[in-house]
C-alpha cells in the first residue's frame, strides 16, 4: 500500500510574535529613558 | 485573582522599573494581540510589524507616566493596535505595495499608452485597408459610418446633417458594419493587431 507523506496540520494554531521581536521590545524598553525638565518630558534611547 | 488585576500589578511593576514585568505582559497577551492584528491584516510580516509598533507605543506611554487606564490594560493595547492597523491600511491604500518579485516589472507601471513601432505600423496598415474597404460600401452607409467612427458624431448629429431620421442612420450604420464583415469574410482578409 502506498505511503501517504502528508503531515496533519495543526488546526487553529494561533500566531504569536517571534522571539526576536519580543527581545527587541525588551531591549527597546531597557534603553528608553524618559526625563522630565520644567514639566516637559524628554525621551532618550541609549543603545 | 482576575487577569485584569494581574495586568495592573504588572503594569505597576513595570512603571516602577521592573523590566521583567514587561516581558510577562508581552508573553501573556502575545497570542491574543497577534491574533487580533492578523485577523485584520492577514499578513504575518505586517502583523509582526504592527505588534512591535503597538508595544513600542505601550512602553513609551508607560514610561512617560501617561497611562491612566488602570485595570484595562488589554483593551487599551488592543485600541492602540487597532489604530495602527487603520494607519497601515491608510498608508497601503495611498502607496500601492510592490514586492519586487520576478513577476513584478517596473515597465508595467511606467509604460505609456502608445503602441510600439511594430504595432503602430500594423495599425496604420489596418487603418488604410479599412478605409479602402469602406469605399466598397454604398454611399449612404459610407457617409454614416465615417461620421460616426471618424468624426465621432452622435446619431442625432448624423441625423441632422444627413436629413434622415435617427433610426435610419442607426440602420445604415448597422448595415455598413454587416457589409464590411461580409466583404472581409468573402475576401479572406485578416485584420489583427
gemmi code that builds the backbone of each chain (N, CA, C; Angstrom):
import gemmi

chains = {
    "A": [
        ("UNK", (0.834, -1.198, 0.000), (0.000, 0.000, 0.000), (0.881, 1.266, 0.000)),
        ("UNK", (0.416, 2.223, -0.771), (1.222, 3.449, -0.866), (1.246, 4.215, 0.442)),
        ("UNK", (2.400, 4.797, 0.681), (2.502, 5.599, 1.899), (1.991, 7.003, 1.606)),
        ("UNK", (1.392, 7.557, 2.537), (0.953, 8.942, 2.380), (1.919, 9.818, 3.162)),
        ("UNK", (2.549, 10.707, 2.408), (3.603, 11.505, 3.042), (3.112, 12.875, 3.512)),
        ("UNK", (1.849, 13.020, 3.642), (1.366, 14.315, 4.117), (1.366, 14.333, 5.639)),
        ("UNK", (1.526, 15.522, 6.152), (1.577, 15.655, 7.602), (0.299, 16.358, 8.047)),
        ("UNK", (-0.295, 15.852, 9.084), (-1.516, 16.507, 9.562), (-1.165, 17.896, 10.073)),
        ("UNK", (-1.897, 18.879, 9.569), (-1.598, 20.237, 10.002), (-2.267, 20.512, 11.346)),
        ("UNK", (-1.549, 21.296, 12.129), (-2.151, 21.689, 13.403), (-3.276, 22.663, 13.093)),
        ("UNK", (-4.410, 22.384, 13.620), (-5.536, 23.268, 13.339), (-5.556, 24.436, 14.319)),
        ("UNK", (-5.993, 25.564, 13.792), (-6.202, 26.754, 14.622), (-4.971, 27.130, 15.440)),
        ("UNK", (-3.822, 27.036, 14.849), (-2.623, 27.439, 15.577), (-2.569, 28.958, 15.618)),
        ("UNK", (-2.594, 29.491, 16.807), (-2.589, 30.941, 16.938), (-1.192, 31.469, 16.661)),
        ("UNK", (-1.150, 32.536, 15.906), (0.176, 33.077, 15.617), (0.637, 33.936, 16.797)),
        ("UNK", (1.917, 33.970, 16.960), (2.452, 34.828, 18.024), (3.741, 35.478, 17.535)),
        ("UNK", (4.132, 36.519, 18.244), (5.315, 37.273, 17.821), (6.565, 36.411, 17.924)),
        ("UNK", (7.494, 36.662, 17.014), (8.766, 35.950, 17.011), (9.554, 36.306, 18.279)),
        ("UNK", (10.358, 35.374, 18.766), (11.174, 35.687, 19.954), (12.068, 36.908, 19.738)),
        ("UNK", (12.515, 37.099, 18.464), (13.381, 38.262, 18.186), (12.623, 39.570, 18.414)),
        ("UNK", (11.356, 39.570, 18.032), (10.553, 40.782, 18.206), (10.400, 41.101, 19.686)),
        ("UNK", (10.137, 40.047, 20.461), (9.966, 40.252, 21.902), (11.277, 40.748, 22.514)),
        ("UNK", (12.386, 40.148, 22.062), (13.697, 40.562, 22.570), (13.970, 42.018, 22.217)),
        ("UNK", (13.594, 42.381, 20.980), (13.779, 43.774, 20.555), (13.002, 44.716, 21.465)),
        ("UNK", (11.753, 44.352, 21.755), (10.906, 45.204, 22.594), (11.490, 45.335, 24.001)),
        ("UNK", (12.011, 44.242, 24.519), (12.599, 44.283, 25.866), (13.846, 45.162, 25.875)),
        ("UNK", (14.649, 45.024, 24.811), (15.851, 45.861, 24.708), (15.480, 47.337, 24.535)),
        ("UNK", (14.442, 47.562, 23.719), (13.980, 48.930, 23.487), (13.548, 49.559, 24.811)),
        ("UNK", (12.809, 48.758, 25.567), (12.320, 49.252, 26.852), (13.470, 49.584, 27.800)),
        ("UNK", (14.469, 48.689, 27.810), (15.608, 48.909, 28.719), (16.384, 50.165, 28.331)),
        ("UNK", (16.461, 50.414, 27.017), (17.284, 51.540, 26.561), (16.536, 52.872, 26.605)),
        ("UNK", (15.231, 52.805, 26.749), (14.441, 54.049, 26.707), (14.407, 54.713, 28.082)),
        ("UNK", (14.829, 55.939, 28.098), (14.778, 56.705, 29.355), (13.943, 57.959, 29.127)),
        ("UNK", (13.073, 58.229, 30.072), (12.272, 59.443, 29.976), (12.692, 60.357, 31.113)),
        ("UNK", (13.096, 61.550, 30.727), (13.495, 62.509, 31.771), (12.599, 63.734, 31.682)),
        ("UNK", (12.355, 64.312, 32.815), (11.457, 65.465, 32.842), (12.226, 66.700, 33.282)),
        ("UNK", (12.028, 67.759, 32.536), (12.659, 69.018, 32.915), (11.680, 70.149, 32.678)),
        ("UNK", (11.418, 70.894, 33.675), (10.483, 72.031, 33.623), (9.133, 71.616, 33.024)),
        ("UNK", (8.657, 70.470, 33.439), (7.330, 69.998, 33.012), (7.303, 69.375, 31.631)),
        ("UNK", (8.458, 69.347, 30.954), (8.486, 68.733, 29.617), (9.212, 67.395, 29.708)),
        ("UNK", (8.627, 66.375, 29.105), (9.235, 65.045, 29.162), (10.079, 64.791, 27.922)),
        ("UNK", (11.301, 64.357, 28.171), (12.210, 64.050, 27.065), (12.480, 62.554, 27.024)),
        ("UNK", (12.456, 62.026, 25.811), (12.773, 60.602, 25.656), (14.186, 60.466, 25.129)),
        ("UNK", (14.950, 59.564, 25.690), (16.269, 59.294, 25.114), (16.461, 57.792, 25.002)),
        ("UNK", (17.046, 57.411, 23.908), (17.242, 55.986, 23.667), (18.733, 55.683, 23.680)),
        ("UNK", (19.177, 55.050, 24.723), (20.618, 54.786, 24.873), (20.922, 53.341, 24.521)),
        ("UNK", (21.408, 53.160, 23.337), (21.714, 51.790, 22.923), (23.137, 51.412, 23.296)),
    ],
    "B": [
        ("UNK", (-7.121, 35.165, 41.337), (-7.000, 36.597, 41.014), (-7.435, 36.841, 39.557)),
        ("UNK", (-8.198, 37.852, 39.333), (-8.681, 38.118, 37.981), (-7.527, 38.602, 37.109)),
        ("UNK", (-7.563, 38.287, 35.805), (-6.460, 38.685, 34.935), (-6.225, 40.184, 34.918)),
        ("UNK", (-7.299, 40.956, 35.030), (-7.144, 42.416, 34.975), (-6.306, 42.925, 36.147)),
        ("UNK", (-6.518, 42.308, 37.295), (-5.741, 42.709, 38.476), (-4.278, 42.371, 38.237)),
        ("UNK", (-4.041, 41.201, 37.656), (-2.674, 40.808, 37.328), (-2.015, 41.823, 36.413)),
        ("UNK", (-2.785, 42.232, 35.408), (-2.251, 43.195, 34.445), (-1.877, 44.495, 35.140)),
        ("UNK", (-2.786, 44.974, 35.960), (-2.495, 46.267, 36.593), (-1.297, 46.161, 37.527)),
        ("UNK", (-1.153, 44.981, 38.144), (0.005, 44.770, 39.013), (1.295, 44.778, 38.187)),
        ("UNK", (1.241, 44.059, 37.053), (2.416, 44.007, 36.177), (2.755, 45.388, 35.627)),
        ("UNK", (1.706, 46.125, 35.245), (1.923, 47.478, 34.724), (2.598, 48.327, 35.791)),
        ("UNK", (2.112, 48.201, 37.009), (2.689, 48.998, 38.112), (4.159, 48.617, 38.336)),
        ("UNK", (4.406, 47.308, 38.304), (5.798, 46.845, 38.499), (6.706, 47.384, 37.399)),
        ("UNK", (6.170, 47.381, 36.178), (6.971, 47.869, 35.049), (7.258, 49.366, 35.192)),
        ("UNK", (6.213, 50.111, 35.566), (6.405, 51.561, 35.743), (7.429, 51.826, 36.853)),
        ("UNK", (7.421, 50.926, 37.830), (8.380, 51.079, 38.943), (9.793, 50.626, 38.560)),
        ("UNK", (9.959, 50.135, 37.336), (11.307, 49.813, 36.860), (11.609, 48.336, 36.688)),
        ("UNK", (10.601, 47.489, 36.877), (10.846, 46.052, 36.729), (10.614, 45.636, 35.270)),
        ("UNK", (11.701, 45.455, 34.526), (11.597, 45.137, 33.102), (10.981, 43.742, 32.869)),
        ("UNK", (11.130, 42.858, 33.866), (10.561, 41.504, 33.698), (9.038, 41.546, 33.629)),
        ("UNK", (8.471, 42.567, 34.243), (7.010, 42.698, 34.208), (6.532, 42.932, 32.778)),
        ("UNK", (7.359, 43.664, 32.025), (7.000, 43.906, 30.612), (7.011, 42.594, 29.839)),
        ("UNK", (8.044, 41.801, 30.068), (8.142, 40.511, 29.389), (6.913, 39.654, 29.716)),
        ("UNK", (6.517, 39.700, 30.964), (5.348, 38.922, 31.391), (4.093, 39.422, 30.681)),
        ("UNK", (3.970, 40.731, 30.567), (2.794, 41.311, 29.893), (2.760, 40.921, 28.409)),
        ("UNK", (3.931, 41.021, 27.779), (4.004, 40.683, 26.343), (3.665, 39.211, 26.145)),
        ("UNK", (4.287, 38.355, 26.916), (4.037, 36.912, 26.752), (2.588, 36.551, 27.059)),
        ("UNK", (2.045, 37.223, 28.015), (0.669, 36.921, 28.418), (-0.330, 37.232, 27.292)),
        ("UNK", (-0.116, 38.369, 26.618), (-1.090, 38.807, 25.616), (-0.609, 38.616, 24.181)),
        ("UNK", (0.540, 37.985, 24.047), (1.156, 37.791, 22.733), (0.170, 37.235, 21.696)),
        ("UNK", (-0.369, 36.061, 21.983), (-1.225, 35.388, 21.002), (-2.507, 36.166, 20.725)),
        ("UNK", (-3.068, 36.710, 21.766), (-4.343, 37.392, 21.607), (-4.200, 38.644, 20.726)),
        ("UNK", (-3.157, 39.420, 21.020), (-2.962, 40.652, 20.249), (-2.540, 40.313, 18.817)),
        ("UNK", (-1.649, 39.359, 18.679), (-1.231, 38.943, 17.335), (-2.400, 38.395, 16.527)),
        ("UNK", (-3.225, 37.591, 17.190), (-4.400, 37.033, 16.515), (-5.344, 38.127, 16.051)),
        ("UNK", (-5.502, 39.138, 16.897), (-6.378, 40.264, 16.556), (-5.840, 41.016, 15.334)),
        ("UNK", (-4.520, 41.295, 15.377), (-3.914, 42.048, 14.259), (-3.986, 41.212, 12.977)),
        ("UNK", (-3.623, 39.932, 13.124), (-3.610, 39.061, 11.932), (-5.001, 38.928, 11.318)),
        ("UNK", (-6.021, 38.919, 12.169), (-7.392, 38.792, 11.653), (-7.771, 39.994, 10.792)),
        ("UNK", (-7.105, 41.124, 11.019), (-7.424, 42.330, 10.244), (-6.537, 42.475, 9.014)),
        ("UNK", (-5.237, 42.169, 9.168), (-4.324, 42.444, 8.049), (-4.017, 41.213, 7.193)),
        ("UNK", (-4.143, 40.026, 7.779), (-3.958, 38.781, 7.015), (-2.552, 38.573, 6.480)),
        ("UNK", (-1.580, 39.163, 7.104), (-0.190, 39.009, 6.648), (0.702, 38.916, 7.882)),
        ("UNK", (1.500, 37.850, 7.926), (2.301, 37.604, 9.139), (3.344, 38.685, 9.378)),
        ("UNK", (3.986, 39.119, 8.308), (5.045, 40.120, 8.491), (4.474, 41.462, 8.951)),
        ("UNK", (3.354, 41.828, 8.345), (2.709, 43.089, 8.739), (2.219, 42.973, 10.180)),
        ("UNK", (1.692, 41.795, 10.525), (1.238, 41.559, 11.900), (2.390, 41.771, 12.885)),
        ("UNK", (3.528, 41.212, 12.531), (4.727, 41.336, 13.386), (5.104, 42.814, 13.566)),
        ("UNK", (5.079, 43.547, 12.442), (5.433, 44.973, 12.497), (4.465, 45.754, 13.378)),
        ("UNK", (3.173, 45.489, 13.175), (2.171, 46.246, 13.942), (2.242, 45.869, 15.428)),
        ("UNK", (2.493, 44.600, 15.689), (2.635, 44.155, 17.080), (3.797, 44.900, 17.742)),
        ("UNK", (4.895, 44.964, 17.014), (6.082, 45.651, 17.544), (5.800, 47.129, 17.796)),
        ("UNK", (5.181, 47.787, 16.812), (4.867, 49.215, 16.964), (3.900, 49.442, 18.125)),
        ("UNK", (2.957, 48.505, 18.263), (1.984, 48.630, 19.350), (2.693, 48.639, 20.700)),
        ("UNK", (3.583, 47.684, 20.889), (4.247, 47.600, 22.184), (5.274, 48.708, 22.387)),
        ("UNK", (5.837, 49.206, 21.298), (6.746, 50.355, 21.443), (5.953, 51.551, 21.982)),
        ("UNK", (4.745, 51.682, 21.478), (3.904, 52.781, 21.950), (3.489, 52.552, 23.403)),
        ("UNK", (3.185, 51.303, 23.721), (2.810, 50.946, 25.095), (3.957, 51.293, 26.047)),
        ("UNK", (5.173, 50.875, 25.657), (6.347, 51.109, 26.509), (6.559, 52.611, 26.735)),
        ("UNK", (6.497, 53.371, 25.628), (6.724, 54.815, 25.738), (5.679, 55.480, 26.630)),
        ("UNK", (4.412, 55.069, 26.419), (3.337, 55.680, 27.208), (3.506, 55.353, 28.691)),
        ("UNK", (3.844, 54.098, 28.982), (4.018, 53.702, 30.382), (5.200, 54.426, 31.016)),
        ("UNK", (6.295, 54.520, 30.246), (7.488, 55.159, 30.802), (7.297, 56.658, 31.003)),
        ("UNK", (6.457, 57.248, 30.170), (6.195, 58.691, 30.316), (5.205, 58.972, 31.440)),
        ("UNK", (4.647, 57.878, 31.971), (3.663, 58.036, 33.052), (2.325, 58.542, 32.548)),
        ("UNK", (2.052, 58.303, 31.254), (0.816, 58.818, 30.661), (-0.306, 57.781, 30.653)),
        ("UNK", (-0.057, 56.622, 31.255), (-1.086, 55.572, 31.265), (-2.003, 55.794, 32.450)),
        ("UNK", (-3.301, 55.865, 32.146), (-4.219, 56.096, 33.261), (-5.457, 55.200, 33.194)),
        ("UNK", (-5.311, 54.079, 32.541), (-6.474, 53.188, 32.437), (-6.239, 51.931, 33.274)),
        ("UNK", (-6.065, 52.143, 34.512), (-5.735, 51.035, 35.404), (-6.785, 49.931, 35.327)),
        ("UNK", (-6.296, 48.701, 35.212), (-7.222, 47.559, 35.183), (-7.779, 47.274, 33.803)),
        ("UNK", (-7.440, 48.096, 32.806), (-7.951, 47.867, 31.447), (-6.785, 47.816, 30.463)),
        ("UNK", (-5.756, 47.121, 30.841), (-4.549, 47.111, 30.022), (-4.802, 46.527, 28.626)),
        ("UNK", (-5.398, 45.340, 28.580), (-5.575, 44.674, 27.282), (-6.451, 45.478, 26.309)),
        ("UNK", (-7.643, 45.960, 26.742), (-8.436, 46.777, 25.796), (-7.677, 47.998, 25.305)),
        ("UNK", (-6.848, 48.563, 26.189), (-6.065, 49.742, 25.798), (-5.046, 49.369, 24.712)),
        ("UNK", (-4.360, 48.247, 24.928), (-3.363, 47.797, 23.939), (-4.066, 47.461, 22.621)),
        ("UNK", (-5.216, 46.828, 22.740), (-5.979, 46.476, 21.529), (-6.371, 47.734, 20.749)),
        ("UNK", (-6.699, 48.781, 21.483), (-7.095, 50.028, 20.811), (-5.901, 50.643, 20.078)),
        ("UNK", (-4.747, 50.568, 20.710), (-3.517, 51.071, 20.047), (-3.274, 50.254, 18.769)),
        ("UNK", (-3.377, 48.917, 18.912), (-3.165, 48.040, 17.744), (-4.172, 48.376, 16.648)),
        ("UNK", (-5.409, 48.584, 17.056), (-6.471, 48.906, 16.088), (-6.146, 50.182, 15.323)),
        ("UNK", (-5.685, 51.207, 16.057), (-5.337, 52.477, 15.398), (-4.167, 52.291, 14.430)),
        ("UNK", (-3.210, 51.467, 14.830), (-2.061, 51.229, 13.946), (-2.473, 50.432, 12.709)),
        ("UNK", (-3.452, 49.550, 12.877), (-3.964, 48.792, 11.719), (-4.612, 49.767, 10.727)),
        ("UNK", (-5.375, 50.718, 11.274), (-6.016, 51.721, 10.394), (-4.943, 52.530, 9.665)),
        ("UNK", (-3.904, 52.936, 10.416), (-2.793, 53.684, 9.800), (-2.164, 52.868, 8.673)),
        ("UNK", (-1.990, 51.565, 8.944), (-1.381, 50.684, 7.942), (-2.207, 50.679, 6.657)),
        ("UNK", (-3.520, 50.531, 6.803), (-4.368, 50.484, 5.604), (-4.403, 51.822, 4.887)),
        ("UNK", (-4.343, 52.909, 5.649), (-4.302, 54.228, 5.006), (-3.044, 54.351, 4.162)),
        ("UNK", (-1.928, 53.914, 4.735), (-0.653, 54.016, 4.021), (-0.642, 53.130, 2.779)),
        ("UNK", (-1.096, 51.894, 2.930), (-1.021, 50.972, 1.793), (-2.001, 51.367, 0.698)),
        ("UNK", (-3.103, 52.013, 1.062), (-4.029, 52.460, 0.015), (-3.452, 53.627, -0.761)),
        ("UNK", (-2.709, 54.480, -0.030), (-2.109, 55.631, -0.718), (-0.936, 55.204, -1.574)),
        ("UNK", (-0.169, 54.282, -1.036), (1.021, 53.841, -1.764), (0.907, 52.351, -2.054)),
        ("UNK", (0.551, 51.957, -3.253), (0.445, 50.536, -3.564), (1.758, 49.814, -3.300)),
        ("UNK", (1.645, 48.592, -2.814), (2.840, 47.852, -2.416), (3.399, 47.063, -3.598)),
        ("UNK", (4.697, 47.166, -3.805), (5.351, 46.357, -4.825), (6.362, 45.472, -4.124)),
        ("UNK", (6.261, 44.205, -4.351), (7.116, 43.306, -3.576), (8.425, 42.951, -4.280)),
        ("UNK", (8.659, 43.481, -5.468), (9.931, 43.256, -6.130), (10.173, 41.821, -6.546)),
        ("UNK", (9.106, 41.039, -6.715), (9.278, 39.648, -7.132), (9.550, 39.587, -8.631)),
        ("UNK", (9.866, 38.379, -9.116), (10.173, 38.231, -10.537), (8.989, 38.617, -11.419)),
        ("UNK", (7.796, 38.375, -10.899), (6.605, 38.647, -11.711), (6.337, 40.149, -11.828)),
        ("UNK", (6.967, 40.929, -10.962), (6.728, 42.361, -10.987), (7.719, 43.041, -11.918)),
        ("UNK", (7.191, 43.804, -12.823), (8.064, 44.513, -13.740), (7.809, 46.003, -13.631)),
        ("UNK", (8.857, 46.751, -13.512), (8.729, 48.202, -13.409), (8.059, 48.771, -14.662)),
        ("UNK", (8.276, 48.081, -15.797), (7.723, 48.599, -17.052), (6.205, 48.489, -17.108)),
        ("UNK", (5.656, 47.595, -16.275), (4.195, 47.523, -16.253), (3.624, 48.742, -15.533)),
        ("UNK", (4.485, 49.421, -14.734), (3.999, 50.591, -14.006), (4.280, 51.896, -14.740)),
        ("UNK", (5.395, 51.946, -15.467), (5.760, 53.229, -16.067), (5.541, 53.258, -17.579)),
        ("UNK", (5.042, 52.181, -18.133), (4.805, 52.142, -19.574), (3.778, 53.183, -19.992)),
        ("UNK", (3.898, 53.735, -21.190), (2.883, 54.688, -21.640), (1.848, 53.958, -22.489)),
        ("UNK", (0.830, 54.699, -22.896), (-0.280, 54.070, -23.620), (0.023, 53.883, -25.099)),
        ("UNK", (1.091, 54.497, -25.563), (1.362, 54.465, -27.000), (1.767, 53.069, -27.462)),
        ("UNK", (1.426, 52.782, -28.723), (1.810, 51.491, -29.282), (3.294, 51.539, -29.614)),
        ("UNK", (3.930, 50.368, -29.614), (5.318, 50.376, -30.045), (5.362, 50.484, -31.574)),
        ("UNK", (6.564, 50.645, -32.114), (6.703, 50.918, -33.548), (6.029, 49.833, -34.391)),
        ("UNK", (6.263, 48.586, -34.038), (5.720, 47.468, -34.819), (4.194, 47.502, -34.827)),
        ("UNK", (3.638, 47.686, -33.630), (2.168, 47.703, -33.535), (1.587, 48.924, -34.238)),
        ("UNK", (2.329, 50.046, -34.168), (1.862, 51.252, -34.841), (1.830, 51.038, -36.360)),
        ("UNK", (2.847, 50.353, -36.894), (2.896, 50.059, -38.341), (1.705, 49.179, -38.743)),
        ("UNK", (1.459, 48.152, -37.906), (0.345, 47.240, -38.208), (-0.979, 48.003, -38.169)),
        ("UNK", (-1.094, 48.867, -37.156), (-2.338, 49.632, -37.018), (-2.555, 50.542, -38.236)),
        ("UNK", (-1.475, 51.213, -38.663), (-1.582, 52.095, -39.827), (-2.013, 51.301, -41.062)),
        ("UNK", (-1.442, 50.105, -41.186), (-1.776, 49.262, -42.332), (-3.255, 48.863, -42.305)),
        ("UNK", (-3.695, 48.450, -41.127), (-5.101, 48.047, -40.983), (-6.022, 49.232, -41.269)),
        ("UNK", (-5.660, 50.407, -40.727), (-6.481, 51.597, -40.958), (-6.615, 51.901, -42.446)),
        ("UNK", (-5.492, 51.793, -43.166), (-5.555, 52.114, -44.602), (-6.358, 51.059, -45.362)),
        ("UNK", (-6.252, 49.784, -44.924), (-7.044, 48.730, -45.576), (-8.528, 48.909, -45.301)),
        ("UNK", (-8.850, 49.296, -44.088), (-10.263, 49.504, -43.745), (-10.837, 50.666, -44.552)),
        ("UNK", (-10.038, 51.734, -44.713), (-10.559, 52.871, -45.481), (-10.829, 52.474, -46.939)),
        ("UNK", (-10.040, 51.521, -47.447), (-10.300, 51.017, -48.808), (-11.589, 50.196, -48.828)),
        ("UNK", (-11.765, 49.384, -47.783), (-12.968, 48.549, -47.718), (-14.228, 49.394, -47.588)),
        ("UNK", (-14.108, 50.492, -46.835), (-15.279, 51.366, -46.641), (-15.764, 51.917, -47.978)),
        ("UNK", (-14.803, 52.148, -48.877), (-15.154, 52.699, -50.188), (-15.992, 51.721, -51.008)),
        ("UNK", (-15.982, 50.439, -50.606), (-16.796, 49.427, -51.301), (-18.259, 49.479, -50.870)),
        ("UNK", (-18.534, 50.191, -49.766), (-19.919, 50.244, -49.241), (-20.774, 51.219, -50.053)),
        ("UNK", (-22.110, 51.030, -50.021), (-22.992, 52.026, -50.646), (-22.756, 53.407, -50.028)),
        ("UNK", (-22.957, 54.461, -50.815), (-22.605, 55.812, -50.366), (-23.279, 56.236, -49.071)),
        ("UNK", (-24.602, 55.908, -48.954), (-25.302, 56.348, -47.733), (-24.713, 55.695, -46.475)),
        ("UNK", (-24.289, 54.421, -46.608), (-23.687, 53.727, -45.458), (-22.281, 54.278, -45.163)),
        ("UNK", (-21.538, 54.545, -46.235), (-20.197, 55.150, -46.083), (-20.286, 56.444, -45.279)),
        ("UNK", (-21.277, 57.255, -45.674), (-21.433, 58.578, -45.063), (-21.676, 58.455, -43.547)),
        ("UNK", (-22.628, 57.589, -43.157), (-22.968, 57.422, -41.739), (-21.770, 56.864, -40.971)),
        ("UNK", (-21.123, 55.841, -41.548), (-20.001, 55.210, -40.866), (-18.852, 56.202, -40.632)),
        ("UNK", (-18.567, 57.006, -41.650), (-17.464, 57.969, -41.493), (-17.791, 59.028, -40.439)),
        ("UNK", (-19.059, 59.481, -40.469), (-19.446, 60.492, -39.470), (-19.353, 59.922, -38.055)),
        ("UNK", (-19.798, 58.666, -37.917), (-19.830, 58.056, -36.575), (-18.432, 57.697, -36.079)),
        ("UNK", (-17.670, 57.009, -36.923), (-16.363, 56.497, -36.468), (-15.254, 57.536, -36.561)),
        ("UNK", (-15.165, 58.205, -37.706), (-14.022, 59.105, -37.896), (-14.276, 60.515, -37.360)),
        ("UNK", (-15.537, 60.929, -37.401), (-15.820, 62.287, -36.909), (-16.440, 62.273, -35.513)),
        ("UNK", (-16.662, 61.069, -34.992), (-17.170, 60.891, -33.631), (-18.464, 61.657, -33.377)),
        ("UNK", (-19.339, 61.662, -34.392), (-20.610, 62.388, -34.252), (-21.657, 61.462, -33.647)),
        ("UNK", (-22.593, 62.056, -32.909), (-23.681, 61.242, -32.355), (-24.699, 60.964, -33.467)),
        ("UNK", (-25.564, 59.977, -33.224), (-26.561, 59.667, -34.259), (-27.544, 60.825, -34.441)),
        ("UNK", (-27.732, 61.609, -33.392), (-28.594, 62.800, -33.500), (-27.957, 63.797, -34.483)),
        ("UNK", (-26.651, 64.000, -34.319), (-25.934, 64.929, -35.207), (-25.919, 64.397, -36.642)),
        ("UNK", (-25.721, 63.077, -36.778), (-25.717, 62.468, -38.116), (-27.083, 62.679, -38.777)),
        ("UNK", (-28.107, 62.454, -37.950), (-29.475, 62.629, -38.453), (-29.695, 64.068, -38.920)),
        ("UNK", (-29.241, 65.041, -38.144), (-29.403, 66.453, -38.509), (-28.622, 66.796, -39.779)),
        ("UNK", (-27.423, 66.200, -39.893), (-26.568, 66.528, -41.039), (-27.012, 65.882, -42.341)),
        ("UNK", (-27.570, 64.674, -42.231), (-27.914, 63.951, -43.467), (-29.388, 64.115, -43.837)),
        ("UNK", (-30.171, 64.631, -42.874), (-31.589, 64.838, -43.147), (-32.424, 63.571, -43.074)),
        ("UNK", (-31.847, 62.496, -42.493), (-32.648, 61.272, -42.299), (-32.932, 61.119, -40.796)),
        ("UNK", (-33.875, 60.222, -40.484), (-34.203, 60.034, -39.063), (-33.064, 59.309, -38.342)),
        ("UNK", (-33.105, 59.391, -37.010), (-32.060, 58.706, -36.227), (-32.103, 57.201, -36.499)),
        ("UNK", (-33.343, 56.664, -36.578), (-33.473, 55.219, -36.818), (-32.859, 54.808, -38.151)),
        ("UNK", (-33.042, 55.647, -39.170), (-32.456, 55.339, -40.480), (-30.931, 55.359, -40.391)),
        ("UNK", (-30.394, 56.386, -39.668), (-28.935, 56.480, -39.502), (-28.412, 55.243, -38.769)),
        ("UNK", (-29.155, 54.842, -37.707), (-28.762, 53.632, -36.962), (-28.764, 52.409, -37.872)),
        ("UNK", (-29.807, 52.313, -38.689), (-29.924, 51.182, -39.610), (-28.795, 51.166, -40.614)),
        ("UNK", (-28.456, 52.347, -41.130), (-27.361, 52.421, -42.124), (-26.034, 52.020, -41.493)),
        ("UNK", (-25.831, 52.446, -40.249), (-24.598, 52.080, -39.536), (-24.542, 50.565, -39.359)),
        ("UNK", (-25.695, 50.007, -38.990), (-25.737, 48.558, -38.748), (-25.411, 47.809, -40.048)),
        ("UNK", (-26.036, 48.243, -41.151), (-25.779, 47.553, -42.435), (-24.349, 47.786, -42.912)),
        ("UNK", (-23.827, 48.990, -42.623), (-22.436, 49.266, -43.016), (-21.494, 48.257, -42.354)),
        ("UNK", (-21.730, 47.995, -41.059), (-20.863, 47.047, -40.339), (-21.062, 45.620, -40.848)),
        ("UNK", (-22.351, 45.258, -41.081), (-22.624, 43.905, -41.597), (-21.936, 43.716, -42.953)),
        ("UNK", (-22.074, 44.729, -43.819), (-21.472, 44.621, -45.152), (-19.947, 44.581, -45.095)),
        ("UNK", (-19.370, 45.371, -44.178), (-17.915, 45.350, -44.025), (-17.446, 43.953, -43.641)),
        ("UNK", (-18.164, 43.360, -42.660), (-17.795, 41.995, -42.230), (-17.901, 41.020, -43.403)),
        ("UNK", (-18.967, 41.206, -44.184), (-19.162, 40.320, -45.339), (-17.995, 40.426, -46.302)),
        ("UNK", (-17.618, 41.679, -46.619), (-16.504, 41.892, -47.559), (-15.234, 41.228, -47.024)),
        ("UNK", (-14.995, 41.433, -45.706), (-13.784, 40.865, -45.084), (-13.795, 39.339, -45.183)),
        ("UNK", (-14.959, 38.736, -44.897), (-15.062, 37.271, -44.951), (-14.912, 36.746, -46.380)),
        ("UNK", (-15.586, 37.439, -47.300), (-15.557, 36.973, -48.695), (-14.150, 36.985, -49.277)),
        ("UNK", (-13.363, 37.983, -48.856), (-12.024, 38.105, -49.421), (-10.951, 37.514, -48.521)),
        ("UNK", (-11.411, 36.835, -47.470), (-10.472, 36.210, -46.519), (-9.404, 37.193, -46.024)),
        ("UNK", (-9.871, 38.388, -45.705), (-8.918, 39.402, -45.221), (-8.724, 39.204, -43.717)),
        ("UNK", (-7.467, 39.237, -43.298), (-7.174, 39.091, -41.862), (-6.732, 40.439, -41.304)),
        ("UNK", (-7.526, 40.934, -40.366), (-7.178, 42.209, -39.740), (-6.875, 41.949, -38.269)),
        ("UNK", (-5.646, 42.057, -37.922), (-5.308, 41.860, -36.499), (-4.318, 42.904, -36.056)),
        ("UNK", (-4.293, 43.098, -34.749), (-3.265, 43.965, -34.180), (-2.816, 43.339, -32.871)),
    ],
}
model = gemmi.Model(1)
for chain_id, residues in chains.items():
    chain = gemmi.Chain(chain_id)
    for i, (resn, *xyz) in enumerate(residues, 1):
        res = gemmi.Residue()
        res.name, res.seqid = resn, gemmi.SeqId(i, " ")
        for name, pos in zip(("N", "CA", "C"), xyz):
            atom = gemmi.Atom()
            atom.name, atom.element = name, gemmi.Element(name[0])
            atom.pos, atom.b_iso = gemmi.Position(*pos), 0.0
            res.add_atom(atom)
        chain.add_residue(res)
    model.add_chain(chain)
structure = gemmi.Structure()
structure.add_model(model)
structure.setup_entities()
